[in-house]
């Protein structure tokens, strides 16, 4: 897969259901603006399972951003909530899905989970 955005959404659809999302049900539409026009992706979350479609559909929350900025989020270089605060992404609909985006995008490069880091230092986890 040569398109990094397509690869991101494919990986999102393949990932195992996340425990923290098990009580979550809803939809998010991503509208990515680029030089070639608008690229639209639809994510459905149902009790922790994610399904992805590359088409415009009704959604509980609509996220709009530039394609190049979305790539930064997909690589973990930008955090969705911070991006929203800076107006790098615009959201319409249920705000809880803006907060939920933090769980869908990767952590910044080189970061480790706090429990792993504590274990490396010999601290009780």
BAVEXLO-462698 format. One record per residue: residue in one letter; chain; z, y, x of N, C-alpha, C, O in turn. Coordinates in pm, whole numbers, m for minus. Layout:
REM residues N
+---+---+--------+--------+--------+--------+--------+--------+--------+--------+--------+--------+--------+--------+
! r ! c !   n.c3 !   n.c2 !   n.c1 !  ca.c3 !  ca.c2 !  ca.c1 !   c.c3 !   c.c2 !   c.c1 !   o.c3 !   o.c2 !   o.c1 !
+---+---+--------+--------+--------+--------+--------+--------+--------+--------+--------+--------+--------+--------+
! A ! A !      Z !      Y !      X !      Z !      Y !      X !      Z !      Y !      X !      Z !      Y !      X !
...
+---+---+--------+--------+--------+--------+--------+--------+--------+--------+--------+--------+--------+--------+
This chain:
REM residues 125
+---+---+--------+--------+--------+--------+--------+--------+--------+--------+--------+--------+--------+--------+
! r ! c !   n.c3 !   n.c2 !   n.c1 !  ca.c3 !  ca.c2 !  ca.c1 !   c.c3 !   c.c2 !   c.c1 !   o.c3 !   o.c2 !   o.c1 !
+---+---+--------+--------+--------+--------+--------+--------+--------+--------+--------+--------+--------+--------+
! X ! A !      0 !   m117 !     84 !      0 !      0 !      0 !      0 !    124 !     89 !     96 !    146 !    163 !
! X ! A !   m104 !    203 !     83 !   m115 !    315 !    175 !    m48 !    442 !    123 !     m8 !    527 !    203 !
! X ! A !    m35 !    457 !     m8 !     26 !    577 !    m64 !    179 !    561 !    m63 !    231 !    470 !   m127 !
! X ! A !    251 !    648 !     10 !    396 !    634 !     20 !    468 !    653 !   m113 !    575 !    595 !   m133 !
! X ! A !    413 !    732 !   m203 !    477 !    750 !   m333 !    461 !    624 !   m417 !    556 !    581 !   m483 !
! X ! A !    344 !    566 !   m414 !    321 !    440 !   m485 !    412 !    331 !   m428 !    467 !    250 !   m502 !
! X ! A !    428 !    329 !   m296 !    516 !    231 !   m232 !    662 !    253 !   m273 !    736 !    156 !   m295 !
! X ! A !    705 !    379 !   m284 !    841 !    409 !   m327 !    867 !    354 !   m466 !    968 !    287 !   m489 !
! X ! A !    777 !    382 !   m560 !    797 !    336 !   m697 !    786 !    184 !   m707 !    857 !    123 !   m788 !
! X ! A !    701 !    122 !   m628 !    692 !    m25 !   m628 !    823 !    m85 !   m579 !    872 !   m183 !   m636 !
! X ! A !    881 !    m28 !   m474 !   1009 !    m74 !   m423 !   1120 !    m54 !   m526 !   1207 !   m139 !   m541 !
! X ! A !   1117 !     58 !   m594 !   1216 !     87 !   m697 !   1212 !    m19 !   m807 !   1317 !    m64 !   m854 !
! X ! A !   1093 !    m59 !   m848 !   1078 !   m160 !   m952 !   1123 !   m298 !   m905 !   1166 !   m380 !   m986 !
! X ! A !   1113 !   m325 !   m774 !   1149 !   m457 !   m720 !   1298 !   m471 !   m691 !   1349 !   m583 !   m681 !
! X ! A !   1369 !   m359 !   m676 !   1508 !   m370 !   m632 !   1593 !   m440 !   m737 !   1566 !   m434 !   m857 !
! X ! A !   1697 !   m506 !   m689 !   1789 !   m579 !   m776 !   1863 !   m481 !   m866 !   1885 !   m366 !   m828 !
! X ! A !   1901 !   m527 !   m985 !   1978 !   m438 !  m1074 !   2105 !   m390 !  m1003 !   2177 !   m468 !   m942 !
! X ! A !   2129 !   m262 !  m1014 !   2243 !   m204 !   m946 !   2365 !   m204 !  m1039 !   2355 !   m166 !  m1156 !
! X ! A !   2476 !   m247 !   m986 !   2599 !   m260 !  m1064 !   2637 !   m128 !  m1131 !   2679 !   m128 !  m1247 !
! X ! A !   2622 !    m18 !  m1061 !   2663 !    110 !  m1116 !   2570 !    161 !  m1226 !   2603 !    256 !  m1296 !
! X ! A !   2454 !     99 !  m1240 !   2360 !    142 !  m1344 !   2363 !     50 !  m1467 !   2288 !     72 !  m1562 !
! X ! A !   2448 !    m52 !  m1466 !   2447 !   m152 !  m1574 !   2472 !    m93 !  m1712 !   2425 !   m147 !  m1812 !
! X ! A !   2543 !     15 !  m1719 !   2571 !     77 !  m1849 !   2474 !    189 !  m1880 !   2495 !    266 !  m1974 !
! X ! A !   2370 !    199 !  m1803 !   2274 !    308 !  m1819 !   2147 !    259 !  m1886 !   2090 !    156 !  m1848 !
! X ! A !   2104 !    332 !  m1986 !   1977 !    306 !  m2052 !   1910 !    440 !  m2076 !   1972 !    532 !  m2130 !
! X ! A !   1785 !    451 !  m2037 !   1712 !    575 !  m2058 !   1584 !    578 !  m1978 !   1549 !    482 !  m1909 !
! X ! A !   1514 !    690 !  m1988 !   1384 !    702 !  m1922 !   1374 !    835 !  m1848 !   1430 !    936 !  m1889 !
! X ! A !   1300 !    830 !  m1737 !   1275 !    950 !  m1656 !   1126 !    956 !  m1628 !   1065 !    856 !  m1588 !
! X ! A !   1067 !   1073 !  m1650 !    926 !   1093 !  m1613 !    921 !   1188 !  m1495 !    982 !   1295 !  m1498 !
! X ! A !    851 !   1148 !  m1392 !    832 !   1232 !  m1273 !    692 !   1291 !  m1279 !    593 !   1218 !  m1290 !
! X ! A !    684 !   1422 !  m1271 !    555 !   1491 !  m1268 !    543 !   1556 !  m1132 !    613 !   1652 !  m1100 !
! X ! A !    452 !   1503 !  m1051 !    436 !   1546 !   m912 !    308 !   1629 !   m898 !    197 !   1579 !   m921 !
! X ! A !    326 !   1754 !   m862 !    213 !   1846 !   m849 !    156 !   1838 !   m708 !    230 !   1849 !   m610 !
! X ! A !     26 !   1820 !   m698 !    m39 !   1814 !   m568 !   m174 !   1881 !   m572 !   m214 !   1936 !   m675 !
! X ! A !   m245 !   1878 !   m460 !   m377 !   1941 !   m453 !   m478 !   1869 !   m543 !   m577 !   1929 !   m585 !
! X ! A !   m451 !   1740 !   m572 !   m541 !   1662 !   m657 !   m504 !   1670 !   m805 !   m563 !   1599 !   m887 !
! X ! A !   m407 !   1754 !   m840 !   m365 !   1763 !   m979 !   m225 !   1706 !   m998 !   m143 !   1707 !   m906 !
! X ! A !   m200 !   1656 !  m1117 !    m68 !   1607 !  m1155 !    m64 !   1455 !  m1148 !   m149 !   1387 !  m1204 !
! X ! A !     36 !   1403 !  m1078 !     59 !   1259 !  m1067 !    184 !   1228 !  m1149 !    289 !   1287 !  m1124 !
! X ! A !    175 !   1138 !  m1246 !    285 !   1113 !  m1338 !    334 !    968 !  m1325 !    255 !    874 !  m1326 !
! X ! A !    467 !    954 !  m1313 !    532 !    823 !  m1305 !    643 !    818 !  m1408 !    710 !    918 !  m1434 !
! X ! A !    662 !    701 !  m1467 !    762 !    683 !  m1571 !    856 !    569 !  m1530 !    811 !    459 !  m1500 !
! X ! A !    987 !    598 !  m1529 !   1088 !    498 !  m1492 !   1175 !    471 !  m1613 !   1229 !    563 !  m1674 !
! X ! A !   1188 !    344 !  m1647 !   1275 !    301 !  m1756 !   1394 !    229 !  m1695 !   1376 !    140 !  m1612 !
! X ! A !   1513 !    267 !  m1735 !   1635 !    201 !  m1689 !   1699 !    136 !  m1811 !   1727 !    202 !  m1910 !
! X ! A !   1722 !      6 !  m1801 !   1787 !    m67 !  m1911 !   1891 !   m159 !  m1852 !   1859 !   m265 !  m1798 !
! X ! A !   2016 !   m120 !  m1863 !   2130 !   m198 !  m1816 !   2114 !   m239 !  m1669 !   2136 !   m354 !  m1633 !
! X ! A !   2075 !   m143 !  m1587 !   2065 !   m166 !  m1443 !   1930 !   m211 !  m1395 !   1902 !   m205 !  m1275 !
! X ! A !   1845 !   m256 !  m1484 !   1710 !   m298 !  m1444 !   1613 !   m181 !  m1457 !   1622 !   m102 !  m1551 !
! X ! A !   1523 !   m172 !  m1361 !   1427 !    m62 !  m1360 !   1286 !   m114 !  m1380 !   1248 !   m217 !  m1324 !
! X ! A !   1210 !    m42 !  m1460 !   1067 !    m71 !  m1478 !    993 !     59 !  m1451 !   1039 !    167 !  m1488 !
! X ! A !    879 !     47 !  m1385 !    802 !    165 !  m1345 !    660 !    154 !  m1400 !    598 !     48 !  m1394 !
! X ! A !    609 !    265 !  m1453 !    471 !    272 !  m1499 !    408 !    399 !  m1442 !    475 !    501 !  m1428 !
! X ! A !    281 !    391 !  m1409 !    209 !    505 !  m1353 !    129 !    572 !  m1464 !      6 !    574 !  m1464 !
! X ! A !    204 !    628 !  m1561 !    140 !    696 !  m1672 !    240 !    788 !  m1741 !    361 !    776 !  m1722 !
! X ! A !    187 !    878 !  m1820 !    272 !    974 !  m1893 !    319 !    909 !  m2023 !    239 !    859 !  m2102 !
! X ! A !    450 !    911 !  m2042 !    511 !    862 !  m2165 !    630 !    951 !  m2198 !    677 !   1027 !  m2113 !
! X ! A !    676 !    942 !  m2320 !    796 !   1016 !  m2359 !    910 !    975 !  m2266 !    919 !    859 !  m2226 !
! X ! A !    998 !   1071 !  m2231 !   1112 !   1040 !  m2145 !   1232 !   1124 !  m2187 !   1218 !   1234 !  m2241 !
! X ! A !   1351 !   1070 !  m2161 !   1474 !   1143 !  m2188 !   1488 !   1264 !  m2095 !   1543 !   1367 !  m2134 !
! X ! A !   1437 !   1249 !  m1974 !   1443 !   1356 !  m1874 !   1308 !   1364 !  m1803 !   1249 !   1261 !  m1769 !
! X ! A !   1261 !   1485 !  m1781 !   1137 !   1507 !  m1707 !   1173 !   1582 !  m1579 !   1237 !   1686 !  m1584 !
! X ! A !   1131 !   1527 !  m1465 !   1153 !   1587 !  m1334 !   1018 !   1636 !  m1282 !    922 !   1560 !  m1274 !
! X ! A !   1012 !   1765 !  m1246 !    889 !   1822 !  m1190 !    915 !   1871 !  m1049 !   1017 !   1936 !  m1022 !
! X ! A !    823 !   1840 !   m961 !    832 !   1888 !   m823 !    695 !   1878 !   m758 !    601 !   1822 !   m815 !
! X ! A !    685 !   1932 !   m638 !    562 !   1918 !   m560 !    559 !   1778 !   m498 !    663 !   1721 !   m464 !
! X ! A !    443 !   1726 !   m484 !    424 !   1593 !   m426 !    484 !   1585 !   m285 !    550 !   1486 !   m252 !
! X ! A !    463 !   1687 !   m203 !    514 !   1684 !    m67 !    667 !   1685 !    m64 !    728 !   1623 !     23 !
! X ! A !    730 !   1756 !   m160 !    876 !   1755 !   m163 !    928 !   1620 !   m212 !   1030 !   1572 !   m162 !
! X ! A !    860 !   1559 !   m307 !    900 !   1426 !   m354 !    897 !   1326 !   m239 !    985 !   1240 !   m229 !
! X ! A !    798 !   1337 !   m153 !    790 !   1250 !    m36 !    915 !   1264 !     52 !    965 !   1165 !    105 !
! X ! A !    964 !   1386 !     68 !   1087 !   1407 !    145 !   1205 !   1335 !     79 !   1287 !   1275 !    148 !
! X ! A !   1214 !   1341 !    m54 !   1322 !   1270 !   m123 !   1305 !   1119 !   m108 !   1404 !   1048 !    m89 !
! X ! A !   1183 !   1071 !   m117 !   1156 !    927 !   m106 !   1190 !    874 !     33 !   1221 !    756 !     48 !
! X ! A !   1184 !    959 !    135 !   1221 !    919 !    271 !   1369 !    942 !    300 !   1416 !    908 !    409 !
! X ! A !   1443 !   1000 !    205 !   1584 !   1027 !    226 !   1610 !   1157 !    300 !   1723 !   1183 !    340 !
! X ! A !   1509 !   1238 !    318 !   1524 !   1364 !    391 !   1577 !   1477 !    303 !   1622 !   1580 !    354 !
! X ! A !   1572 !   1459 !    173 !   1623 !   1559 !     78 !   1696 !   1486 !    m33 !   1652 !   1380 !    m78 !
! X ! A !   1806 !   1542 !    m78 !   1886 !   1482 !   m184 !   1846 !   1544 !   m318 !   1831 !   1666 !   m326 !
! X ! A !   1827 !   1463 !   m421 !   1782 !   1515 !   m551 !   1873 !   1622 !   m612 !   1823 !   1723 !   m662 !
! X ! A !   2005 !   1602 !   m611 !   2093 !   1700 !   m673 !   2089 !   1834 !   m599 !   2087 !   1940 !   m662 !
! X ! A !   2089 !   1828 !   m468 !   2077 !   1950 !   m389 !   1942 !   2017 !   m414 !   1934 !   2139 !   m423 !
! X ! A !   1838 !   1936 !   m426 !   1705 !   1989 !   m455 !   1703 !   2061 !   m589 !   1640 !   2166 !   m603 !
! X ! A !   1771 !   2005 !   m687 !   1779 !   2070 !   m818 !   1852 !   2204 !   m806 !   1809 !   2304 !   m865 !
! X ! A !   1963 !   2206 !   m732 !   2038 !   2330 !   m714 !   1955 !   2437 !   m646 !   1971 !   2556 !   m673 !
! X ! A !   1867 !   2395 !   m556 !   1781 !   2490 !   m483 !   1651 !   2520 !   m555 !   1568 !   2597 !   m507 !
! X ! A !   1632 !   2459 !   m671 !   1512 !   2476 !   m750 !   1388 !   2413 !   m686 !   1276 !   2454 !   m716 !
! X ! A !   1408 !   2314 !   m599 !   1295 !   2240 !   m543 !   1243 !   2137 !   m643 !   1128 !   2096 !   m637 !
! X ! A !   1331 !   2095 !   m736 !   1288 !   2014 !   m849 !   1337 !   2084 !   m975 !   1440 !   2153 !   m974 !
! X ! A !   1263 !   2067 !  m1082 !   1299 !   2124 !  m1211 !   1319 !   2007 !  m1306 !   1239 !   1914 !  m1308 !
! X ! A !   1426 !   2012 !  m1385 !   1455 !   1904 !  m1478 !   1468 !   1957 !  m1620 !   1526 !   2063 !  m1643 !
! X ! A !   1413 !   1881 !  m1714 !   1428 !   1910 !  m1856 !   1480 !   1785 !  m1923 !   1433 !   1675 !  m1893 !
! X ! A !   1574 !   1800 !  m2012 !   1627 !   1684 !  m2084 !   1771 !   1659 !  m2047 !   1847 !   1752 !  m2020 !
! X ! A !   1809 !   1533 !  m2044 !   1948 !   1493 !  m2019 !   1984 !   1511 !  m1872 !   1924 !   1448 !  m1785 !
! X ! A !   2082 !   1595 !  m1845 !   2122 !   1624 !  m1708 !   2179 !   1502 !  m1637 !   2171 !   1494 !  m1514 !
! X ! A !   2237 !   1408 !  m1709 !   2297 !   1291 !  m1644 !   2195 !   1215 !  m1559 !   2232 !   1149 !  m1463 !
! X ! A !   2068 !   1224 !  m1595 !   1966 !   1155 !  m1516 !   1935 !   1229 !  m1386 !   1889 !   1167 !  m1290 !
! X ! A !   1959 !   1359 !  m1382 !   1945 !   1433 !  m1257 !   2051 !   1383 !  m1158 !   2022 !   1360 !  m1041 !
! X ! A !   2174 !   1366 !  m1206 !   2282 !   1313 !  m1123 !   2250 !   1169 !  m1082 !   2276 !   1129 !   m968 !
! X ! A !   2196 !   1092 !  m1174 !   2162 !    952 !  m1147 !   2057 !    937 !  m1037 !   2052 !    833 !   m970 !
! X ! A !   1973 !   1038 !  m1018 !   1869 !   1030 !   m915 !   1927 !   1000 !   m778 !   1861 !    938 !   m695 !
! X ! A !   2051 !   1044 !   m753 !   2116 !   1018 !   m624 !   2121 !    868 !   m596 !   2117 !    827 !   m480 !
! X ! A !   2130 !    785 !   m700 !   2137 !    639 !   m683 !   1999 !    577 !   m662 !   1988 !    467 !   m608 !
! X ! A !   1894 !    646 !   m704 !   1759 !    589 !   m697 !   1687 !    618 !   m566 !   1596 !    545 !   m527 !
! X ! A !   1728 !    724 !   m498 !   1662 !    763 !   m375 !   1743 !    718 !   m254 !   1866 !    708 !   m263 !
! X ! A !   1678 !    691 !   m142 !   1750 !    642 !    m23 !   1840 !    748 !     38 !   1821 !    868 !     19 !
! X ! A !   1938 !    700 !    113 !   2026 !    789 !    188 !   1948 !    849 !    304 !   1844 !    796 !    343 !
! X ! A !   1998 !    959 !    360 !   1929 !   1018 !    475 !   1916 !    918 !    590 !   2002 !    832 !    606 !
! X ! A !   1810 !    929 !    669 !   1791 !    837 !    783 !   1912 !    839 !    876 !   1964 !    945 !    909 !
! X ! A !   1954 !    721 !    919 !   2063 !    709 !   1016 !   2202 !    707 !    956 !   2299 !    697 !   1030 !
! X ! A !   2214 !    717 !    823 !   2347 !    713 !    763 !   2389 !    570 !    736 !   2306 !    481 !    719 !
! X ! A !   2521 !    550 !    732 !   2576 !    417 !    702 !   2681 !    432 !    594 !   2742 !    538 !    578 !
! X ! A !   2702 !    324 !    521 !   2805 !    323 !    416 !   2941 !    342 !    481 !   2964 !    288 !    589 !
! X ! A !   3032 !    418 !    420 !   3163 !    443 !    481 !   3241 !    316 !    515 !   3311 !    313 !    616 !
! X ! A !   3230 !    212 !    434 !   3301 !     87 !    464 !   3248 !     20 !    590 !   3324 !    m37 !    668 !
! X ! A !   3118 !     28 !    610 !   3059 !    m29 !    731 !   3106 !     49 !    852 !   3143 !     m9 !    954 !
! X ! A !   3106 !    180 !    840 !   3150 !    265 !    951 !   3297 !    240 !    984 !   3332 !    232 !   1101 !
! X ! A !   3383 !    226 !    882 !   3526 !    199 !    905 !   3542 !     64 !    975 !   3627 !     49 !   1063 !
! X ! A !   3462 !    m35 !    937 !   3469 !   m167 !   1000 !   3430 !   m162 !   1146 !   3485 !   m236 !   1228 !
! X ! A !   3335 !    m74 !   1180 !   3294 !    m60 !   1320 !   3406 !     m1 !   1406 !   3415 !    m30 !   1525 !
! X ! A !   3490 !     80 !   1345 !   3600 !    142 !   1417 !   3727 !     59 !   1411 !   3829 !     96 !   1469 !
! X ! A !   3723 !    m54 !   1339 !   3838 !   m142 !   1329 !   3941 !    m98 !   1229 !   4055 !   m145 !   1232 !
! X ! A !   3903 !     m6 !   1137 !   3994 !     41 !   1034 !   3991 !    m55 !    915 !   3888 !   m119 !    891 !
! X ! A !   4099 !    m66 !    841 !   4097 !   m152 !    721 !   3999 !    m96 !    619 !   3993 !     25 !    598 !
! X ! A !   3920 !   m185 !    554 !   3820 !   m142 !    459 !   3872 !   m142 !    327 !   3800 !   m108 !    232 !
+---+---+--------+--------+--------+--------+--------+--------+--------+--------+--------+--------+--------+--------+
